[in-house]
């Protein structure tokens, strides 16, 4: 007999403490379920995101005692989360330890190793000439990754470069030609041995003591254009499904259970990996909600979010109810995305997003606000909407999501047309390796 959810399903009070309005879609979902939601946003350019959808407050400290659950939606606020927990508050959010897992790439890889995972050989440098000399004396195929605290700014992360040549000559050329300009911006970088394979991530919710099941398997599409061309963005779309457990989870995330328990981490945690016939090579942690991942999870999770997050923050056992089959989400953006450019965005700010038919199924909030029943673009990034679909087959989920995009009128909007298309080949390979 499975565990019954006994969490109190009365409406709850949620306080969101947000730097850049990242989890507005989750806040809206909680409000639509009848929970009371208040949201504090620190960043000035983001302050009016979700106006009209979610109630806003100018500071959060006054509402700490009002809230049943406090949600912290970004990495880097672990000390605050730890402090609120010590004071007896229920918090969905990171910890000092989990922040370090995501923000310090080297530390994250060391923790993976300690937990018994196989990490790819990698070398850290703070001098371009030394990196160049290293490749010349150790020729092989590499990935170049900016690292260190400054590169949390994913502008710099977007300079990540996947070498194509077996002797590393292409990365050598890139470093030699760019070292003068890049050494001003990139203070540290990592050279990682390249592994051929499929990139796949496994996510799960953790309640401070243990994982909540089912777990989530997801395939991100990080580059701007269809066919994986162009700059790295935060994310352009994701295909996912839910699974009771599998070898991918057991070999990676599950091994972090004790450390997450010690740090009292509560929330979603994800490890993305390269996998091939030889093994699983974890790359990095995401120790917070992923974006647009959380919106696609909203498409897939049938349990009431208010009830679920309350149980999660209390450390209670909870069995998530999820849709069978696949969920797929697509980021719909306008310029200057994936960059921040206030001048460029002025042209689009306050532009209305028009829906041909008043159907909002699968429509999730990006940087928008509601004014006189009109959805309008705001913020400064052009990250407009996430549009999701769900079906027993990937093709069906793709059809539903793209059909929903056809209902939207927005000048110069763009999105990838190939989300989920690699599943046929990748799913077969992953199954043949016994991972799914």
CORSULDA-V918746 format. One record per backbone hydrogen bond with DSSP energy under -1.0 kcal/mol. NH is the residue of the N-H (numbers start at 1). CO is the residue of the C=O. If there is no record, write none. Layout:
BEGIN
NH_CO + NH_CO
END
This chain:
BEGIN
14_36 + 15_69 + 16_38 + 17_71 + 18_40 + 27_23 + 28_24 + 29_25 + 30_26 + 31_27 + 32_28 + 33_29 + 34_31 + 35_30 + 36_12 + 38_14 + 39_55 + 40_16 + 42_18 + 43_19 + 47_44 + 49_46 + 50_368 + 51_48 + 53_50 + 54_50 + 57_39 + 63_60 + 64_61 + 67_63 + 68_13 + 69_13 + 70_90 + 71_15 + 72_92 + 73_17 + 81_77 + 82_78 + 83_79 + 84_80 + 85_81 + 86_82 + 87_83 + 88_85 + 89_84 + 92_70 + 93_266 + 99_95 + 100_96 + 101_97 + 102_98 + 103_99 + 104_100 + 108_104 + 109_105 + 110_106 + 111_107 + 112_108 + 113_109 + 114_110 + 115_111 + 116_113 + 117_112 + 123_191 + 125_189 + 131_127 + 132_128 + 133_129 + 134_130 + 135_131 + 136_132 + 137_133 + 138_134 + 143_192 + 144_161 + 145_190 + 147_188 + 152_149 + 153_150 + 156_153 + 157_153 + 158_154 + 159_156 + 160_157 + 161_144 + 163_142 + 168_165 + 172_168 + 173_169 + 174_170 + 175_171 + 176_172 + 177_173 + 178_174 + 179_175 + 182_178 + 183_179 + 186_182 + 189_125 + 190_145 + 191_123 + 192_143 + 193_121 + 194_141 + 198_275 + 200_273 + 201_218 + 202_271 + 203_216 + 204_269 + 206_267 + 207_210 + 212_205 + 215_243 + 216_203 + 217_241 + 218_201 + 219_239 + 221_237 + 224_231 + 225_229 + 229_225 + 233_222 + 236_221 + 238_329 + 239_219 + 240_327 + 241_217 + 243_215 + 248_435 + 250_246 + 251_247 + 254_249 + 255_252 + 256_253 + 257_254 + 260_256 + 261_257 + 262_258 + 263_259 + 264_261 + 265_260 + 266_93 + 267_206 + 269_204 + 270_286 + 271_202 + 272_284 + 273_200 + 274_281 + 275_198 + 276_279 + 281_274 + 283_272 + 284_272 + 286_270 + 294_290 + 296_292 + 297_293 + 298_294 + 299_295 + 300_296 + 301_297 + 302_321 + 303_321 + 308_304 + 309_305 + 310_306 + 311_307 + 312_308 + 313_309 + 314_310 + 315_312 + 316_311 + 320_213 + 323_300 + 326_391 + 327_240 + 328_389 + 329_238 + 330_387 + 331_236 + 332_385 + 333_414 + 334_382 + 337_334 + 339_336 + 341_380 + 345_341 + 346_342 + 348_345 + 349_345 + 350_377 + 351_348 + 353_375 + 354_409 + 356_407 + 359_357 + 363_360 + 364_386 + 366_384 + 367_383 + 368_366 + 369_376 + 370_51 + 371_374 + 374_371 + 376_369 + 377_351 + 378_367 + 384_382 + 385_332 + 386_364 + 387_330 + 388_362 + 389_328 + 391_326 + 397_393 + 398_394 + 399_395 + 400_396 + 401_397 + 402_398 + 403_399 + 404_400 + 405_401 + 406_402 + 408_405 + 409_354 + 413_410 + 414_333 + 421_418 + 423_420 + 426_422 + 427_423 + 428_424 + 429_425 + 430_426 + 431_427 + 432_428 + 433_429 + 434_431 + 435_430
END
